[in-house]
């Protein structure tokens, strides 16, 4: 019966693992919908520089999910009739975008320069359509049309990363141009400022900290108590199985009494002939021959002939 239950548990565990893997694969396959075009610059005269020290038009993609996103094998294009114009190559570790992070693609028409250099350029003074397609070349993940009125060193960006309305940015006021960075730059933390206003002297923070510490200690004590209870129950069960007695007989008689321990100690004392009194007589004998390292042959400059 035990073997049967064990085999059934193993089968259930295997089925659960396969289900989890299938679910993870499905989530991974659908997570590319979180890839967003976040900011675009068409005329780059005094803005970001690529890894070759040159300025070109750039397209920023944003991972709007809360998990790493692998974008290899997706397609980036500026032609609706050619959705697979630039396939993002496989094998580049940098195509794995961390959660809520950005990556820049340079529209310089030089794909031989690396993974993040596209095989097309953007056209100044004209509308530029940009689309991102999934690996099947059919599913459109995201798209945007850049207006022809975009001037030099201006970008077309979302008001909030991954969502919000598109707007023209020119680094004036709060309209920051932010390649590889958040579109909304926050100088302060509103939650911290609100908490500081409500608790200017820090008493609430101190009480919260002490509450967390004492709660952790309480949970730790309860855990130790539960472990000791479980250990006692296991010991009683083992003693019951080894001695063949009932639970009522074992209960209250788990530990040996003081009389039994004293009897065991006295028996060991008699058997080993142990004693507590030690001899206080010391015997000191002088060495017959004194040793001096100055006369030792091992420290001589050469061996003496035999």
C-alpha positions as CSV (number, residue, x, y, z in Angstrom):
1,X,0.0,0.0,0.0
2,X,2.9,2.4,0.9
3,X,4.6,1.6,-2.5
4,X,1.3,2.4,-4.3
5,X,0.9,5.7,-2.6
6,X,4.5,6.6,-3.3
7,X,4.2,5.9,-7.0
8,X,1.0,7.9,-7.2
9,X,2.7,10.9,-5.5
10,X,5.6,10.6,-8.0
11,X,3.2,10.7,-10.9
12,X,1.4,13.7,-9.5
13,X,4.6,15.5,-9.0
14,X,5.8,14.8,-12.5
15,X,2.4,16.1,-13.9
16,X,2.7,19.2,-11.7
17,X,6.2,20.0,-13.0
18,X,5.2,19.5,-16.6
19,X,2.2,21.8,-16.1
20,X,4.4,24.5,-14.5
21,X,6.8,24.3,-17.4
22,X,4.0,24.6,-20.0
23,X,2.5,27.5,-18.1
24,X,5.9,29.2,-17.9
25,X,6.5,28.7,-21.7
26,X,3.1,30.1,-22.5
27,X,3.7,33.2,-20.3
28,X,7.1,33.7,-21.9
29,X,5.6,33.4,-25.4
30,X,3.0,36.0,-24.6
31,X,5.2,38.4,-22.6
32,X,6.6,40.1,-25.8
33,X,3.4,42.1,-25.9
34,X,5.0,44.1,-23.2
35,X,7.7,45.3,-25.6
36,X,7.0,49.0,-26.4
37,X,8.5,51.6,-28.7
38,X,9.2,54.3,-26.1
39,X,11.1,57.2,-27.7
40,X,12.5,58.0,-31.2
41,X,14.9,60.7,-32.5
42,X,15.2,61.2,-36.2
43,X,17.8,64.0,-36.5
44,X,20.6,63.6,-34.0
45,X,23.1,66.4,-34.0
46,X,24.1,66.9,-30.4
47,X,22.5,64.0,-28.6
48,X,23.4,60.4,-27.8
49,X,26.6,58.8,-29.3
50,X,26.7,55.1,-30.4
51,X,29.5,52.7,-29.6
52,X,31.5,53.9,-32.6
53,X,31.4,57.5,-31.4
54,X,28.9,58.7,-34.0
55,X,25.5,60.3,-33.9
56,X,22.6,58.7,-35.7
57,X,18.9,58.4,-35.4
58,X,17.9,56.1,-32.6
59,X,14.8,54.1,-31.5
60,X,14.3,53.2,-27.8
61,X,12.4,50.0,-26.9
62,X,11.1,49.5,-23.4
63,X,10.3,46.3,-21.5
64,X,7.0,47.3,-19.7
65,X,6.7,43.9,-17.9
66,X,8.0,43.0,-14.5
67,X,10.2,40.2,-15.7
68,X,13.2,39.9,-18.1
69,X,12.2,40.0,-21.8
70,X,14.2,38.2,-24.5
71,X,13.7,40.2,-27.8
72,X,16.0,38.2,-30.1
73,X,14.2,37.1,-33.3
74,X,11.7,40.0,-33.2
75,X,11.6,42.3,-36.3
76,X,12.0,46.0,-36.4
77,X,10.9,47.8,-39.6
78,X,10.1,51.1,-41.2
79,X,8.1,49.5,-44.1
80,X,4.6,48.2,-43.6
81,X,5.1,46.0,-46.7
82,X,8.2,44.4,-45.3
83,X,7.5,43.5,-41.7
84,X,10.7,41.3,-41.4
85,X,13.1,44.0,-42.6
86,X,15.5,43.8,-39.6
87,X,15.5,40.6,-37.5
88,X,17.1,41.0,-34.1
89,X,19.9,38.4,-34.1
90,X,20.1,35.4,-31.9
91,X,22.9,34.7,-29.5
92,X,23.5,38.2,-28.1
93,X,23.2,38.3,-24.3
94,X,22.3,42.0,-24.5
95,X,19.0,41.3,-26.2
96,X,17.6,40.1,-22.8
97,X,16.1,43.3,-21.4
98,X,15.8,43.4,-17.6
99,X,12.4,44.3,-16.2
100,X,11.3,47.9,-16.7
101,X,14.5,48.7,-18.6
102,X,15.3,50.2,-22.0
103,X,17.5,49.4,-25.0
104,X,18.6,51.6,-27.9
105,X,18.7,50.6,-31.6
106,X,20.6,52.9,-34.0
107,X,19.0,53.6,-37.4
108,X,22.3,54.1,-39.2
109,X,21.9,51.5,-42.0
110,X,25.0,49.6,-40.9
111,X,23.9,46.2,-39.5
112,X,27.4,44.9,-39.8
113,X,28.4,47.1,-36.8
114,X,26.5,44.9,-34.4
115,X,23.1,43.7,-33.1
116,X,21.8,47.1,-32.2
117,X,22.5,48.8,-35.6
118,X,19.6,48.6,-37.9
119,X,19.7,48.1,-41.7
120,X,17.6,51.2,-42.4
121,X,17.7,54.9,-41.7
122,X,15.0,57.4,-40.7
123,X,14.1,60.2,-43.2
124,X,14.3,63.8,-41.8
125,X,11.4,66.1,-42.7
126,X,9.1,63.2,-43.5
127,X,6.7,61.0,-41.5
128,X,8.5,57.8,-40.4
129,X,6.5,54.8,-39.5
130,X,8.2,52.2,-37.2
131,X,6.8,48.8,-36.3
132,X,8.0,45.9,-34.1
133,X,6.8,42.4,-35.1
134,X,7.0,39.2,-33.3
135,X,9.1,36.2,-34.4
136,X,6.4,35.0,-36.7
137,X,6.6,38.2,-38.8
138,X,2.9,38.6,-38.7
139,X,2.0,39.7,-35.1
140,X,2.4,43.4,-34.7
141,X,3.7,44.1,-31.2
142,X,3.8,47.9,-31.3
143,X,3.9,50.8,-33.9
144,X,4.3,54.5,-34.0
145,X,4.3,57.2,-36.7
146,X,6.9,60.0,-36.2
147,X,5.6,63.4,-37.4
148,X,7.5,65.2,-40.1
149,X,7.6,68.4,-38.0
150,X,10.2,66.8,-35.7
151,X,13.3,69.1,-35.6
152,X,16.9,68.4,-34.9
153,X,17.7,67.1,-31.4
154,X,14.0,66.7,-30.7
155,X,12.6,63.3,-29.8
156,X,9.1,61.8,-30.0
157,X,8.4,60.0,-26.8
158,X,5.7,58.7,-24.6
159,X,4.7,60.8,-21.6
160,X,5.1,57.8,-19.4
161,X,7.3,54.8,-20.0
162,X,5.4,52.1,-22.0
163,X,2.1,54.0,-22.0
164,X,0.7,57.5,-22.2
165,X,0.3,59.9,-25.0
166,X,3.1,60.6,-27.5
167,X,4.7,64.1,-27.3
168,X,7.6,66.1,-28.8
169,X,10.5,66.7,-26.4
170,X,13.2,69.3,-26.7
171,X,14.9,69.3,-23.3
172,X,13.0,72.5,-22.2
173,X,11.3,72.4,-18.8
174,X,10.3,68.9,-17.9
175,X,10.4,67.7,-21.5
176,X,13.6,65.8,-21.1
177,X,15.2,63.7,-23.9
178,X,16.1,60.4,-22.1
179,X,17.7,57.7,-24.3
180,X,18.1,54.5,-22.3
181,X,16.4,56.1,-19.3
182,X,13.0,56.7,-17.8
183,X,10.8,59.3,-19.6
184,X,9.6,60.6,-16.3
185,X,12.5,61.9,-14.1
186,X,11.5,62.1,-10.4
187,X,13.6,64.4,-8.2
188,X,11.8,63.4,-5.0
189,X,9.9,60.5,-3.5
190,X,6.4,61.5,-2.7
191,X,5.8,58.7,-0.2
192,X,8.9,59.7,1.8
193,X,7.9,63.3,1.9
194,X,4.3,62.5,3.0
195,X,5.6,60.2,5.7
196,X,8.1,62.9,6.9
197,X,5.2,65.4,7.2
198,X,3.0,63.0,9.1
199,X,5.8,61.8,11.4
200,X,8.4,64.7,11.8
201,X,10.0,63.3,14.9
202,X,10.2,59.7,13.8
203,X,8.2,58.1,16.6
204,X,6.0,56.1,14.2
205,X,9.0,54.8,12.4
206,X,10.6,53.7,15.7
207,X,7.4,52.0,16.8
208,X,7.1,50.2,13.4
209,X,10.7,49.1,13.6
210,X,10.3,47.7,17.2
211,X,7.0,46.1,16.1
212,X,8.8,44.3,13.3
213,X,11.6,43.1,15.6
214,X,9.4,41.9,18.3
215,X,7.0,40.2,15.8
216,X,10.0,38.4,14.3
217,X,11.1,37.3,17.8
218,X,7.6,36.1,18.7
219,X,7.4,34.1,15.4
220,X,10.8,32.6,16.2
221,X,9.7,31.6,19.7
222,X,6.6,30.0,18.4
223,X,8.6,28.1,15.8
224,X,10.9,26.7,18.4
225,X,8.0,25.7,20.6
226,X,6.3,24.0,17.7
227,X,9.6,22.2,16.8
228,X,10.0,21.0,20.4
229,X,6.4,19.7,20.4
230,X,6.9,17.8,17.2
231,X,10.2,16.4,18.5
232,X,8.5,15.2,21.7
233,X,5.7,13.6,19.6
234,X,8.2,11.8,17.4
235,X,10.2,10.6,20.4
236,X,7.0,9.2,22.1
237,X,6.1,7.4,18.9
238,X,9.5,5.9,18.5
239,X,9.5,4.8,22.2
240,X,6.1,3.3,21.8
241,X,7.1,1.4,18.7
242,X,10.4,0.1,20.2
243,X,8.9,-1.0,23.6
244,X,5.5,-2.1,22.3
245,X,3.5,0.0,24.8
246,X,0.4,2.1,24.3
247,X,0.3,5.8,24.0
248,X,-1.2,6.2,27.5
249,X,1.7,4.3,29.0
250,X,4.3,6.4,27.2
251,X,2.6,9.7,28.0
252,X,4.2,11.3,31.0
253,X,7.0,8.8,31.1
254,X,9.1,9.9,28.1
255,X,12.1,11.0,30.1
256,X,14.0,8.9,32.7
257,X,13.4,9.9,36.3
258,X,16.1,11.3,38.6
259,X,16.4,8.1,40.6
260,X,17.1,6.1,37.4
261,X,19.8,8.6,36.4
262,X,21.4,8.4,39.8
263,X,21.4,4.6,39.7
264,X,23.1,4.6,36.3
265,X,25.8,7.1,37.5
266,X,26.6,5.0,40.6
267,X,26.8,1.8,38.5
268,X,29.3,3.5,36.2
269,X,31.3,4.8,39.2
270,X,31.6,1.3,40.7
271,X,32.4,-0.3,37.3
272,X,35.1,2.1,36.3
273,X,36.6,2.5,39.8
274,X,36.5,6.3,39.3
275,X,37.9,8.5,42.1
276,X,37.8,12.2,42.8
277,X,41.1,12.5,44.8
278,X,44.3,13.1,43.0
279,X,47.9,12.6,44.2
280,X,49.7,15.8,45.1
281,X,53.2,14.3,45.1
282,X,55.6,15.7,42.4
283,X,58.9,14.0,41.5
284,X,61.6,16.1,39.9
285,X,64.7,14.3,38.5
286,X,67.7,16.1,37.1
287,X,68.8,15.2,33.6
288,X,72.1,13.3,33.5
289,X,73.5,15.2,30.6
290,X,72.8,18.8,29.9
291,X,72.3,19.9,26.4
292,X,73.7,23.0,24.8
293,X,73.1,24.0,21.2
294,X,76.5,25.6,21.1
295,X,78.3,22.2,21.3
296,X,75.8,20.4,19.1
297,X,77.3,18.9,15.9
298,X,74.2,19.7,13.8
299,X,75.1,23.4,14.0
300,X,78.7,22.9,12.9
301,X,80.1,24.3,9.7
302,X,81.2,20.9,8.4
303,X,80.9,17.3,9.4
304,X,83.7,15.9,11.6
305,X,85.6,12.9,10.2
306,X,84.7,9.6,11.7
